[in-house]
Amino acid sequence: MKNFLLILIFLTCAVGSAYSQADYFLLPENFFPQKGDNLNLHLLSGNSFSKGQEQQYDAKTITKALLLDGGKPDDLSAAFKQGNLPALTSKLSGTGMALFAVVNQQTADIDRKPFINYLTDNGLDKTAEGLKQFQQSFKQKTTNVMKSLVAIEKNSGGVQEKPLKEDFELILKQNPYKGNYGDDITAVLLFKGQPIKGEKVTLLIRSPKGTEFSQLLATDETGAVFLKLSREGTYMLQSIHIEPAKDQTLDFEAWQTSFTFAFSSTNTMPNSYKEFGMGNLH
């Protein structure tokens, strides 16, 4: 079966993000907070803002939680409490660009039917047909690396382009909070510390009125994708990479990464979920 999985993964990665337990992302209530604010950070699962489901903090799955502002990383693990909604409230003591980073890891069984449906929806009918003769479910380990960039009073600093040395992560070569309409932002996708080519990256933009726009991008030879700051709102980049597992107790190993930030020509955004069109989250 492992040989078949190698073929399956190769074909699946060619069309974009593959089926996984969940995509995760971080969403702060304010991307432009002030020094001294207590900032609520929400952990959501889903592949869009509108379908995001808020998740409680779970100490069994969260392996890392950091706040980076250019100095020594601040370990936020102690600030998380089991079952918290929102997942984290952090008091902001500095100014400039700050990056929240959370890593979680979980292993779960994936039912064969929805996985086959996913393949069929992406035009991989022959692969889906070949999979039907195998087991009823697959065991997958998924590592999620989530980042969210905020500007505390100032837009100085370049923390967004520094890798966390995680297995799968996105970095931004430019600071979007210094951007103007039409400016280009380069994002680089890293796997095992190296740029990875030919990977699909989904760009999502949600306007302050709640309208969502999506675009499917692909990394070039340097692992880069390019996006324009074409609309004010909240931006999210997401990608997933799946390989046959080396661990004999698993079928797949997956890595998912997300990066959220805001773009505003006036460096202001709605401060509450209700203003942002997401008041149903709490």
Phi and psi in degrees as GROMACS dihedral restraints (atoms count N, CA, C in turn):
[ dihedral_restraints ]
;  ai    aj    ak    al  type     phi  dphi    fc
    3     4     5     6     1   -59.2    20    10
    4     5     6     7     1   -39.8    20    10
    6     7     8     9     1   -63.1    20    10
    7     8     9    10     1   -40.2    20    10
    9    10    11    12     1   -64.4    20    10
   10    11    12    13     1   -39.4    20    10
   12    13    14    15     1   -63.6    20    10
   13    14    15    16     1   -34.7    20    10
   15    16    17    18     1   -60.3    20    10
   16    17    18    19     1   -43.7    20    10
   18    19    20    21     1   -66.6    20    10
   19    20    21    22     1   -42.9    20    10
   21    22    23    24     1   -59.7    20    10
   22    23    24    25     1   -46.5    20    10
   24    25    26    27     1   -65.6    20    10
   25    26    27    28     1   -40.9    20    10
   27    28    29    30     1   -58.8    20    10
   28    29    30    31     1   -45.0    20    10
   30    31    32    33     1   -69.9    20    10
   31    32    33    34     1   -40.3    20    10
   33    34    35    36     1   -64.1    20    10
   34    35    36    37     1   -44.6    20    10
   36    37    38    39     1   -64.1    20    10
   37    38    39    40     1   -22.8    20    10
   39    40    41    42     1   -70.8    20    10
   40    41    42    43     1   -17.9    20    10
   42    43    44    45     1  -111.1    20    10
   43    44    45    46     1     0.2    20    10
   45    46    47    48     1   125.5    20    10
   46    47    48    49     1  -159.9    20    10
   48    49    50    51     1   -64.8    20    10
   49    50    51    52     1   137.0    20    10
   51    52    53    54     1   -98.6    20    10
   52    53    54    55     1   170.8    20    10
   54    55    56    57     1   -65.6    20    10
   55    56    57    58     1   135.0    20    10
   57    58    59    60     1  -146.0    20    10
   58    59    60    61     1   175.6    20    10
   60    61    62    63     1   -60.5    20    10
   61    62    63    64     1   -45.1    20    10
   63    64    65    66     1  -170.5    20    10
   64    65    66    67     1   150.0    20    10
   66    67    68    69     1   -95.4    20    10
   67    68    69    70     1   138.4    20    10
   69    70    71    72     1  -119.4    20    10
   70    71    72    73     1   148.1    20    10
   72    73    74    75     1  -152.2    20    10
   73    74    75    76     1   161.2    20    10
   75    76    77    78     1  -104.2    20    10
   76    77    78    79     1   142.4    20    10
   78    79    80    81     1  -140.1    20    10
   79    80    81    82     1   105.3    20    10
   81    82    83    84     1   -74.8    20    10
   82    83    84    85     1   153.8    20    10
   84    85    86    87     1   -75.0    20    10
   85    86    87    88     1   -17.9    20    10
   87    88    89    90     1  -146.2    20    10
   88    89    90    91     1   120.5    20    10
   90    91    92    93     1   -84.0    20    10
   91    92    93    94     1    -8.8    20    10
   93    94    95    96     1  -127.4    20    10
   94    95    96    97     1    60.1    20    10
   96    97    98    99     1   -76.8    20    10
   97    98    99   100     1   172.4    20    10
   99   100   101   102     1  -108.1    20    10
  100   101   102   103     1   154.7    20    10
  102   103   104   105     1   -57.8    20    10
  103   104   105   106     1   133.9    20    10
  105   106   107   108     1    92.6    20    10
  106   107   108   109     1   -10.9    20    10
  108   109   110   111     1   -67.8    20    10
  109   110   111   112     1   151.3    20    10
  111   112   113   114     1   -96.0    20    10
  112   113   114   115     1   106.0    20    10
  114   115   116   117     1   -95.0    20    10
  115   116   117   118     1   124.4    20    10
  117   118   119   120     1   -83.3    20    10
  118   119   120   121     1   130.0    20    10
  120   121   122   123     1  -117.5    20    10
  121   122   123   124     1   121.8    20    10
  123   124   125   126     1  -100.1    20    10
  124   125   126   127     1   139.4    20    10
  126   127   128   129     1  -106.2    20    10
  127   128   129   130     1   120.7    20    10
  129   130   131   132     1  -126.4    20    10
  130   131   132   133     1   154.0    20    10
  132   133   134   135     1  -116.4    20    10
  133   134   135   136     1   141.4    20    10
  135   136   137   138     1   143.7    20    10
  136   137   138   139     1   164.3    20    10
  138   139   140   141     1  -105.0    20    10
  139   140   141   142     1    17.2    20    10
  141   142   143   144     1  -157.4    20    10
  142   143   144   145     1   162.7    20    10
  144   145   146   147     1   -65.2    20    10
  145   146   147   148     1   -44.3    20    10
  147   148   149   150     1   -67.8    20    10
  148   149   150   151     1   -27.1    20    10
  150   151   152   153     1  -100.5    20    10
  151   152   153   154     1     6.4    20    10
  153   154   155   156     1   -65.5    20    10
  154   155   156   157     1   132.6    20    10
  156   157   158   159     1  -110.8    20    10
  157   158   159   160     1   124.0    20    10
  159   160   161   162     1   -68.5    20    10
  160   161   162   163     1   138.0    20    10
  162   163   164   165     1  -115.1    20    10
  163   164   165   166     1   142.9    20    10
  165   166   167   168     1   -75.9    20    10
  166   167   168   169     1   157.2    20    10
  168   169   170   171     1   -69.4    20    10
  169   170   171   172     1   131.4    20    10
  171   172   173   174     1  -127.1    20    10
  172   173   174   175     1   109.2    20    10
  174   175   176   177     1   -63.0    20    10
  175   176   177   178     1   -21.2    20    10
  177   178   179   180     1   -75.0    20    10
  178   179   180   181     1   -22.9    20    10
  180   181   182   183     1  -111.4    20    10
  181   182   183   184     1   -25.2    20    10
  183   184   185   186     1   -78.7    20    10
  184   185   186   187     1   119.8    20    10
  186   187   188   189     1  -104.3    20    10
  187   188   189   190     1   -16.3    20    10
  189   190   191   192     1  -157.6    20    10
  190   191   192   193     1   141.2    20    10
  192   193   194   195     1  -147.4    20    10
  193   194   195   196     1   117.0    20    10
  195   196   197   198     1  -133.3    20    10
  196   197   198   199     1   153.3    20    10
  198   199   200   201     1  -121.2    20    10
  199   200   201   202     1   121.1    20    10
  201   202   203   204     1  -116.6    20    10
  202   203   204   205     1   130.2    20    10
  204   205   206   207     1  -133.1    20    10
  205   206   207   208     1    20.2    20    10
  207   208   209   210     1   104.9    20    10
  208   209   210   211     1   -21.0    20    10
  210   211   212   213     1   -99.9    20    10
  211   212   213   214     1  -149.4    20    10
  213   214   215   216     1   -68.1    20    10
  214   215   216   217     1   130.7    20    10
  216   217   218   219     1   -56.5    20    10
  217   218   219   220     1   138.0    20    10
  219   220   221   222     1   -96.0    20    10
  220   221   222   223     1   116.8    20    10
  222   223   224   225     1   -75.6    20    10
  223   224   225   226     1   117.5    20    10
  225   226   227   228     1   -96.3    20    10
  226   227   228   229     1     5.3    20    10
  228   229   230   231     1   -54.6    20    10
  229   230   231   232     1   -39.6    20    10
  231   232   233   234     1   -69.1    20    10
  232   233   234   235     1   -21.5    20    10
  234   235   236   237     1   -80.5    20    10
  235   236   237   238     1   -17.2    20    10
  237   238   239   240     1   -81.2    20    10
  238   239   240   241     1   140.3    20    10
  240   241   242   243     1  -125.1    20    10
  241   242   243   244     1   138.2    20    10
  243   244   245   246     1   -53.5    20    10
  244   245   246   247     1   126.8    20    10
  246   247   248   249     1    82.6    20    10
  247   248   249   250     1     4.8    20    10
  249   250   251   252     1   -61.5    20    10
  250   251   252   253     1   137.9    20    10
  252   253   254   255     1  -134.6    20    10
  253   254   255   256     1   118.6    20    10
  255   256   257   258     1   -61.9    20    10
  256   257   258   259     1   168.7    20    10
  258   259   260   261     1   -62.6    20    10
  259   260   261   262     1   -32.0    20    10
  261   262   263   264     1  -150.2    20    10
  262   263   264   265     1   140.3    20    10
  264   265   266   267     1  -121.5    20    10
  265   266   267   268     1   120.6    20    10
  267   268   269   270     1  -121.6    20    10
  268   269   270   271     1   131.1    20    10
  270   271   272   273     1   -82.2    20    10
  271   272   273   274     1   127.0    20    10
  273   274   275   276     1   -92.6    20    10
  274   275   276   277     1   118.4    20    10
  276   277   278   279     1  -105.1    20    10
  277   278   279   280     1   -12.2    20    10
  279   280   281   282     1  -114.7    20    10
  280   281   282   283     1  -173.8    20    10
  282   283   284   285     1  -131.2    20    10
  283   284   285   286     1   162.3    20    10
  285   286   287   288     1    98.5    20    10
  286   287   288   289     1  -167.5    20    10
  288   289   290   291     1   -71.4    20    10
  289   290   291   292     1   137.5    20    10
  291   292   293   294     1  -137.1    20    10
  292   293   294   295     1   139.8    20    10
  294   295   296   297     1  -119.1    20    10
  295   296   297   298     1   120.9    20    10
  297   298   299   300     1   -88.7    20    10
  298   299   300   301     1   135.0    20    10
  300   301   302   303     1  -135.8    20    10
  301   302   303   304     1   128.1    20    10
  303   304   305   306     1  -130.9    20    10
  304   305   306   307     1   135.7    20    10
  306   307   308   309     1  -121.6    20    10
  307   308   309   310     1   127.9    20    10
  309   310   311   312     1  -127.3    20    10
  310   311   312   313     1   160.2    20    10
  312   313   314   315     1  -144.2    20    10
  313   314   315   316     1   135.6    20    10
  315   316   317   318     1  -152.1    20    10
  316   317   318   319     1   155.6    20    10
  318   319   320   321     1  -122.3    20    10
  319   320   321   322     1   133.4    20    10
  321   322   323   324     1  -150.4    20    10
  322   323   324   325     1   159.1    20    10
  324   325   326   327     1   -87.2    20    10
  325   326   327   328     1   135.9    20    10
  327   328   329   330     1  -109.8    20    10
  328   329   330   331     1   123.6    20    10
  330   331   332   333     1   -65.7    20    10
  331   332   333   334     1   142.1    20    10
  333   334   335   336     1   -62.9    20    10
  334   335   336   337     1   -41.9    20    10
  336   337   338   339     1   -60.6    20    10
  337   338   339   340     1   -52.1    20    10
  339   340   341   342     1   -63.8    20    10
  340   341   342   343     1   -29.7    20    10
  342   343   344   345     1   -67.9    20    10
  343   344   345   346     1   -42.5    20    10
  345   346   347   348     1   -63.5    20    10
  346   347   348   349     1   -40.8    20    10
  348   349   350   351     1   -60.8    20    10
  349   350   351   352     1   -39.3    20    10
  351   352   353   354     1   -60.4    20    10
  352   353   354   355     1   -47.1    20    10
  354   355   356   357     1   -61.3    20    10
  355   356   357   358     1   -42.8    20    10
  357   358   359   360     1   -63.4    20    10
  358   359   360   361     1   -43.1    20    10
  360   361   362   363     1   -61.1    20    10
  361   362   363   364     1   -24.9    20    10
  363   364   365   366     1  -100.4    20    10
  364   365   366   367     1    16.1    20    10
  366   367   368   369     1    81.4    20    10
  367   368   369   370     1    12.2    20    10
  369   370   371   372     1   -99.2    20    10
  370   371   372   373     1    56.2    20    10
  372   373   374   375     1   -62.5    20    10
  373   374   375   376     1   -42.0    20    10
  375   376   377   378     1   -65.3    20    10
  376   377   378   379     1   -40.7    20    10
  378   379   380   381     1   -64.5    20    10
  379   380   381   382     1   -43.0    20    10
  381   382   383   384     1   -62.5    20    10
  382   383   384   385     1   -39.9    20    10
  384   385   386   387     1   -63.8    20    10
  385   386   387   388     1   -41.2    20    10
  387   388   389   390     1   -67.1    20    10
  388   389   390   391     1   -27.1    20    10
  390   391   392   393     1   -74.7    20    10
  391   392   393   394     1   -21.0    20    10
  393   394   395   396     1   -63.1    20    10
  394   395   396   397     1   -23.6    20    10
  396   397   398   399     1   -80.6    20    10
  397   398   399   400     1    -7.0    20    10
  399   400   401   402     1   -96.2    20    10
  400   401   402   403     1  -169.3    20    10
  402   403   404   405     1   -61.3    20    10
  403   404   405   406     1   167.4    20    10
  405   406   407   408     1   -75.5    20    10
  406   407   408   409     1   -21.5    20    10
  408   409   410   411     1  -150.7    20    10
  409   410   411   412     1   165.6    20    10
  411   412   413   414     1  -126.0    20    10
  412   413   414   415     1   144.7    20    10
  414   415   416   417     1   -99.9    20    10
  415   416   417   418     1   127.1    20    10
  417   418   419   420     1  -131.1    20    10
  418   419   420   421     1   134.9    20    10
  420   421   422   423     1  -101.1    20    10
  421   422   423   424     1   128.1    20    10
  423   424   425   426     1  -123.8    20    10
  424   425   426   427     1   131.1    20    10
  426   427   428   429     1  -111.0    20    10
  427   428   429   430     1   123.9    20    10
  429   430   431   432     1  -108.7    20    10
  430   431   432   433     1   124.8    20    10
  432   433   434   435     1  -113.7    20    10
  433   434   435   436     1   110.8    20    10
  435   436   437   438     1  -112.9    20    10
  436   437   438   439     1   135.7    20    10
  438   439   440   441     1  -130.9    20    10
  439   440   441   442     1   147.9    20    10
  441   442   443   444     1  -144.3    20    10
  442   443   444   445     1   129.1    20    10
  444   445   446   447     1  -107.3    20    10
  445   446   447   448     1   128.0    20    10
  447   448   449   450     1  -127.5    20    10
  448   449   450   451     1   158.3    20    10
  450   451   452   453     1  -114.6    20    10
  451   452   453   454     1   112.8    20    10
  453   454   455   456     1   -93.6    20    10
  454   455   456   457     1    98.1    20    10
  456   457   458   459     1    67.9    20    10
  457   458   459   460     1   -37.8    20    10
  459   460   461   462     1  -127.4    20    10
  460   461   462   463     1   161.2    20    10
  462   463   464   465     1  -109.1    20    10
  463   464   465   466     1    26.6    20    10
  465   466   467   468     1   -84.4    20    10
  466   467   468   469     1   150.4    20    10
  468   469   470   471     1   110.9    20    10
  469   470   471   472     1   160.2    20    10
  471   472   473   474     1  -134.1    20    10
  472   473   474   475     1    36.9    20    10
  474   475   476   477     1   -63.8    20    10
  475   476   477   478     1   -20.7    20    10
  477   478   479   480     1   -69.3    20    10
  478   479   480   481     1   -17.2    20    10
  480   481   482   483     1  -102.0    20    10
  481   482   483   484     1     6.4    20    10
  483   484   485   486     1   -97.5    20    10
  484   485   486   487     1   119.9    20    10
  486   487   488   489     1   -64.5    20    10
  487   488   489   490     1   151.1    20    10
  489   490   491   492     1   -90.5    20    10
  490   491   492   493     1    -3.2    20    10
  492   493   494   495     1    65.8    20    10
  493   494   495   496     1    31.8    20    10
  495   496   497   498     1   -86.5    20    10
  496   497   498   499     1   165.3    20    10
  498   499   500   501     1   -65.6    20    10
  499   500   501   502     1   -31.9    20    10
  501   502   503   504     1  -146.4    20    10
  502   503   504   505     1   115.8    20    10
  504   505   506   507     1  -157.6    20    10
  505   506   507   508     1   159.0    20    10
  507   508   509   510     1  -107.0    20    10
  508   509   510   511     1   140.7    20    10
  510   511   512   513     1  -126.6    20    10
  511   512   513   514     1   154.5    20    10
  513   514   515   516     1  -109.5    20    10
  514   515   516   517     1   129.3    20    10
  516   517   518   519     1   -79.0    20    10
  517   518   519   520     1   -22.7    20    10
  519   520   521   522     1  -120.0    20    10
  520   521   522   523     1   159.1    20    10
  522   523   524   525     1   -90.2    20    10
  523   524   525   526     1   109.3    20    10
  525   526   527   528     1   -65.3    20    10
  526   527   528   529     1   -20.1    20    10
  528   529   530   531     1   -76.2    20    10
  529   530   531   532     1    -9.9    20    10
  531   532   533   534     1   -99.8    20    10
  532   533   534   535     1     0.9    20    10
  534   535   536   537     1   -80.5    20    10
  535   536   537   538     1   161.3    20    10
  537   538   539   540     1  -120.4    20    10
  538   539   540   541     1   166.8    20    10
  540   541   542   543     1   -52.3    20    10
  541   542   543   544     1   131.9    20    10
  543   544   545   546     1    88.0    20    10
  544   545   546   547     1    -7.9    20    10
  546   547   548   549     1   -68.1    20    10
  547   548   549   550     1   149.4    20    10
  549   550   551   552     1   -93.8    20    10
  550   551   552   553     1   140.6    20    10
  552   553   554   555     1  -119.4    20    10
  553   554   555   556     1   131.4    20    10
  555   556   557   558     1  -103.8    20    10
  556   557   558   559     1   123.7    20    10
  558   559   560   561     1  -109.4    20    10
  559   560   561   562     1   138.7    20    10
  561   562   563   564     1  -117.7    20    10
  562   563   564   565     1   130.4    20    10
  564   565   566   567     1   -98.3    20    10
  565   566   567   568     1   124.1    20    10
  567   568   569   570     1  -112.7    20    10
  568   569   570   571     1   135.6    20    10
  570   571   572   573     1  -126.0    20    10
  571   572   573   574     1   121.9    20    10
  573   574   575   576     1    55.5    20    10
  574   575   576   577     1    35.6    20    10
  576   577   578   579     1    85.1    20    10
  577   578   579   580     1    -3.5    20    10
  579   580   581   582     1  -119.3    20    10
  580   581   582   583     1   145.4    20    10
  582   583   584   585     1   -58.7    20    10
  583   584   585   586     1   139.8    20    10
  585   586   587   588     1  -119.5    20    10
  586   587   588   589     1   130.1    20    10
  588   589   590   591     1   -95.9    20    10
  589   590   591   592     1   158.6    20    10
  591   592   593   594     1    71.9    20    10
  592   593   594   595     1    17.0    20    10
  594   595   596   597     1   -95.7    20    10
  595   596   597   598     1   143.7    20    10
  597   598   599   600     1   -82.5    20    10
  598   599   600   601     1   137.3    20    10
  600   601   602   603     1  -130.3    20    10
  601   602   603   604     1   126.7    20    10
  603   604   605   606     1   -94.7    20    10
  604   605   606   607     1   129.5    20    10
  606   607   608   609     1  -104.6    20    10
  607   608   609   610     1   126.2    20    10
  609   610   611   612     1  -121.0    20    10
  610   611   612   613     1   136.0    20    10
  612   613   614   615     1  -127.3    20    10
  613   614   615   616     1   129.0    20    10
  615   616   617   618     1  -117.1    20    10
  616   617   618   619     1   122.3    20    10
  618   619   620   621     1   -75.6    20    10
  619   620   621   622     1   161.9    20    10
  621   622   623   624     1   -57.8    20    10
  622   623   624   625     1   -22.5    20    10
  624   625   626   627     1   -86.6    20    10
  625   626   627   628     1    -3.4    20    10
  627   628   629   630     1    98.9    20    10
  628   629   630   631     1     0.1    20    10
  630   631   632   633     1   -76.5    20    10
  631   632   633   634     1   135.6    20    10
  633   634   635   636     1  -112.2    20    10
  634   635   636   637     1   141.7    20    10
  636   637   638   639     1  -127.5    20    10
  637   638   639   640     1   139.7    20    10
  639   640   641   642     1  -130.8    20    10
  640   641   642   643     1   153.3    20    10
  642   643   644   645     1  -149.7    20    10
  643   644   645   646     1   136.2    20    10
  645   646   647   648     1   -97.8    20    10
  646   647   648   649     1   122.8    20    10
  648   649   650   651     1  -114.6    20    10
  649   650   651   652     1   165.5    20    10
  651   652   653   654     1  -135.9    20    10
  652   653   654   655     1   137.4    20    10
  654   655   656   657     1   -70.7    20    10
  655   656   657   658     1   144.4    20    10
  657   658   659   660     1   -89.4    20    10
  658   659   660   661     1  -165.2    20    10
  660   661   662   663     1   -60.6    20    10
  661   662   663   664     1   -24.8    20    10
  663   664   665   666     1   -97.4    20    10
  664   665   666   667     1     9.2    20    10
  666   667   668   669     1    78.0    20    10
  667   668   669   670     1    12.3    20    10
  669   670   671   672     1  -100.6    20    10
  670   671   672   673     1   147.9    20    10
  672   673   674   675     1  -124.6    20    10
  673   674   675   676     1   155.5    20    10
  675   676   677   678     1  -125.1    20    10
  676   677   678   679     1   132.7    20    10
  678   679   680   681     1  -134.9    20    10
  679   680   681   682     1   153.3    20    10
  681   682   683   684     1  -103.7    20    10
  682   683   684   685     1   144.1    20    10
  684   685   686   687     1   -81.0    20    10
  685   686   687   688     1    80.1    20    10
  687   688   689   690     1   -97.1    20    10
  688   689   690   691     1   -16.6    20    10
  690   691   692   693     1  -142.6    20    10
  691   692   693   694     1   146.5    20    10
  693   694   695   696     1   -74.5    20    10
  694   695   696   697     1   144.4    20    10
  696   697   698   699     1   148.3    20    10
  697   698   699   700     1  -163.7    20    10
  699   700   701   702     1  -100.2    20    10
  700   701   702   703     1   131.3    20    10
  702   703   704   705     1  -108.4    20    10
  703   704   705   706     1   144.7    20    10
  705   706   707   708     1  -141.0    20    10
  706   707   708   709     1   132.4    20    10
  708   709   710   711     1  -108.5    20    10
  709   710   711   712     1   135.4    20    10
  711   712   713   714     1  -136.7    20    10
  712   713   714   715     1   144.5    20    10
  714   715   716   717     1  -153.1    20    10
  715   716   717   718     1   155.4    20    10
  717   718   719   720     1  -139.4    20    10
  718   719   720   721     1   143.3    20    10
  720   721   722   723     1  -130.1    20    10
  721   722   723   724     1   132.3    20    10
  723   724   725   726     1  -128.6    20    10
  724   725   726   727     1   139.1    20    10
  726   727   728   729     1  -136.6    20    10
  727   728   729   730     1   155.8    20    10
  729   730   731   732     1   -59.3    20    10
  730   731   732   733     1   137.5    20    10
  732   733   734   735     1   -74.7    20    10
  733   734   735   736     1   140.6    20    10
  735   736   737   738     1   -79.6    20    10
  736   737   738   739     1   -27.9    20    10
  738   739   740   741     1   -70.7    20    10
  739   740   741   742     1   122.3    20    10
  741   742   743   744     1   -68.2    20    10
  742   743   744   745     1   -12.7    20    10
  744   745   746   747     1   -85.2    20    10
  745   746   747   748     1    -4.2    20    10
  747   748   749   750     1  -121.8    20    10
  748   749   750   751     1   158.7    20    10
  750   751   752   753     1   -97.7    20    10
  751   752   753   754     1   -43.4    20    10
  753   754   755   756     1  -127.3    20    10
  754   755   756   757     1   153.7    20    10
  756   757   758   759     1  -125.4    20    10
  757   758   759   760     1   132.2    20    10
  759   760   761   762     1  -126.7    20    10
  760   761   762   763     1   149.6    20    10
  762   763   764   765     1  -129.5    20    10
  763   764   765   766     1   127.6    20    10
  765   766   767   768     1  -122.3    20    10
  766   767   768   769     1   139.8    20    10
  768   769   770   771     1  -136.5    20    10
  769   770   771   772     1   148.9    20    10
  771   772   773   774     1  -142.5    20    10
  772   773   774   775     1   153.9    20    10
  774   775   776   777     1  -144.5    20    10
  775   776   777   778     1   119.3    20    10
  777   778   779   780     1  -113.9    20    10
  778   779   780   781     1   145.2    20    10
  780   781   782   783     1  -159.9    20    10
  781   782   783   784     1   172.9    20    10
  783   784   785   786     1  -120.3    20    10
  784   785   786   787     1   153.8    20    10
  786   787   788   789     1  -129.5    20    10
  787   788   789   790     1   127.0    20    10
  789   790   791   792     1  -146.8    20    10
  790   791   792   793     1   132.1    20    10
  792   793   794   795     1   -68.4    20    10
  793   794   795   796     1   -19.1    20    10
  795   796   797   798     1  -109.5    20    10
  796   797   798   799     1     4.7    20    10
  798   799   800   801     1    57.1    20    10
  799   800   801   802     1    36.8    20    10
  801   802   803   804     1  -136.6    20    10
  802   803   804   805     1   147.6    20    10
  804   805   806   807     1  -143.8    20    10
  805   806   807   808     1   159.8    20    10
  807   808   809   810     1   -53.0    20    10
  808   809   810   811     1   139.3    20    10
  810   811   812   813     1   -92.1    20    10
  811   812   813   814     1    -8.5    20    10
  813   814   815   816     1  -128.4    20    10
  814   815   816   817     1   156.3    20    10
  816   817   818   819     1   -63.4    20    10
  817   818   819   820     1   -32.4    20    10
  819   820   821   822     1   -65.5    20    10
  820   821   822   823     1   -43.0    20    10
  822   823   824   825     1   -64.0    20    10
  823   824   825   826     1   -33.7    20    10
  825   826   827   828     1   -81.2    20    10
  826   827   828   829     1    -4.9    20    10
  828   829   830   831     1    86.7    20    10
  829   830   831   832     1    16.6    20    10
  831   832   833   834     1  -127.1    20    10
  832   833   834   835     1    34.8    20    10
  834   835   836   837     1   -66.8    20    10
  835   836   837   838     1   -11.9    20    10
  837   838   839   840     1   -77.6    20    10
  838   839   840   841     1    -4.4    20    10
  840   841   842   843     1   -83.1    20    10
  841   842   843   844     1   -16.5    20    10
